[in-house]
Amino acid sequence: MAMKRGSYRTGRERVERVLDASHELFISSGYRATSLRDIAAASGISHPALLRHFATKQEILTALVDRLDREHRDWIAAGADAAGTSPSAAETARRNADARGWIPLFTALLGEATSPEHPGHDLMRTRQRVGTRLGVQMLSGSGGDERSARLAVQQLGAAWDGLQILSLYFPGLIDIPAQLATHEEEMKANGLPPAPALPWPAPRPADTANADTPPERTSRARAVEAAARLYARHGYHDTSMQAVAEEAGLTKAALVHVAPTKRALLDLVLADLIAPVEDEPDPYGRLRVLLDRPRWQAAAEIVLMCEATVPSHPAHARMAKRLAHSLASTADDLAAAQPLGEEEARTSAQWLVALALGGLIAWLYEPDAIDLGTLIGSALPAARQGGPVGTAPSSG
């Protein structure tokens, strides 16, 4: 029995060592760029020994987030016992910011687990459902109607997720606790904003699968779409050129003629699918573009954006430039449309851009429960609404 207990204790210590090493590597290099062999070496164990505890890297990430979640729940319970109330969103955000690695790890899983094929998909979708249900119960009990409470909770969750993404691209610029505190103060002062009486336009029909791609489409268009669809499911690092060629229905030689390297193919995807949104001169026009895309394109952008928060990622500079442009343009537009000071316009722009990012993520997890047009459109300043900004992405 003593040997069994010792063996169990050794096994648990080894698991914790693996999780600690993975935590550091995911922060410094990014989840996708870290291999199981990297983790084994950093843990001081062999690769076969690592596989006895974790069969895949995804299992390690899920275990890490689960460990952080348990620590977070313990912190909430301790705070509730001491003060008699649960911590506010702003207090929770401060705690998350102080927990080293929480935001980058959560963001990595948040983006890549939008794929139903990912082992963490059900975990993240359940977290979203539970959070929404508890939030709706709380707000409905304070006098708000259920539809307005649901929309308010969804907007808060979406903006929070988006702000965390922005904070990784622009360290020191995004004050998440201050944003959430301001939002909570406005809710207390003004109550729940009423949900729109009518839903925004329904999604347009789903696009066809790429297996039905007309032969007259160029090899570049087929390669770009195939790569984006695979990025949406597996991310950039885990997508091979061979897989893209097969998905596109091209020979490897034909794909190499379009893009000679994996990095060159990524640049084509960013240029063809991301740049057109950035080039739209009106920030509200960009929102219309964001809302009127097929699901695979929205998913590819979100997965790439979440994994490229690490500066060493080849898409980091392009994504940072795109987000900076969106923040600056939205702030300029808000300042021109309303009597806002520079600081207020800047923080309002951060909230709107974050809401668009987080709203897309929420829709990818729950397309039947999230009315993306209403989620984003109802948060736009009244002076600029004037009607729907678009529809939800199609489910193709």
C-alpha positions, 0 to 999 in steps of 0.5 A: 500500500505504501508503494501505491501511495508513493506512486500516486503522490509521485504521479500527482507531483509529475502532473503538477510539474507538467502543468507548471511547465506548460503554463510558462511555455504557453505564455512565452511561446504560445499554445500552438507553437509549443510541442509535447516534446517541448513540455516534456523537456521543460518538465524534466521528464521523457516524452513517453512519460508525459504521454502516460499522463496526457495523450494530447496537448489539448488535454494539457490546456484544458487541465490548466484552465480547469486548475485555474477555474478551480482556484477562481471558484475558491477565490469567489467562495472565500470572498462571498463567505467574508463579505456576504456577496459575490465579487463584482465583475471589476473585482473579478477582472482585477483578480484575473489580471493578477493571476499570471497567465490566466488571460493568455491561457483562457484566450488561447482556449477561447479562440481555438475551442470555437471548433466543435472538433476541439476537446475543450469545446463543450467545456467552454460552451458550458461555461458560457451557458452557465454564466449567462443563466446565472447572470440572467437570474440575477438581473431579472431578480432586480427588476429587469425583464428576461429578454433585456437581462439576457441581452445585457449579460451577453453583451457584458460577457462578449465585451469582457472577452474582447477586452481581454484579447485587446489587452494582450495586443496592447499591454497597458492600454486596456484597463479592463477593471475600469471598463467593467466598473464603469459599465456596472455603475451605468447599469446601477444608475440607468437600469437595464437598457430594453432589448429591441422589440424586433430581432435584427435580420435573419442570417443569409443562407449558408454557403455551400461546402468547398467540396462543391467549389466550382472548377472555374474558381482560381487556385488562389481562391480555392487555396485561401478558402481551404486554408481559412477553413482549416485554420478555423478547425486547427489553427495555423501551426497545426495546419499543414500544406498537404492538408490545405492542398487536399482540402482545396482539391489541388495538387501539392505542386499547384498549391506551392505555385500559389504560395511557396511556403506555409507562411506565404499562404498565411499572408494570402489568407490575411490579405484576402480575408482580413484586409478588406475589413480593415480597408472599409473607411467607416467603422460602422461599415466594418461592423456590417462586413463583420456580420455578413460573412460565412461562419468559416471566415469568422471562425478563421479570423477569431482563431488566428487572432486569439493564437496570434496574441503572442508576439512571435506568431507570424500573424501578430503584427498584422492583427495588431495593426488591424485592431489598432486601426479599428480602435482609432477609426472608431474613436474618431467616428464617435468623437465626430458624431457625439460631444465626447472628449478624447478619453471618453471616445477612446474608451468607448471605442475599446468597448465597441471593438471588444464587443464585436470580437467577443460577440463573434466568439459567443456566436461561434459557440452558440449560433442558435442562442446569440442574435449577433446583429442585435448583440452588437447593433443595440450597443451602438450609439443611438445617433448612429444606429438608424437601422440594422448594421447587418446580419449574423454570419451564415453557418457555412 
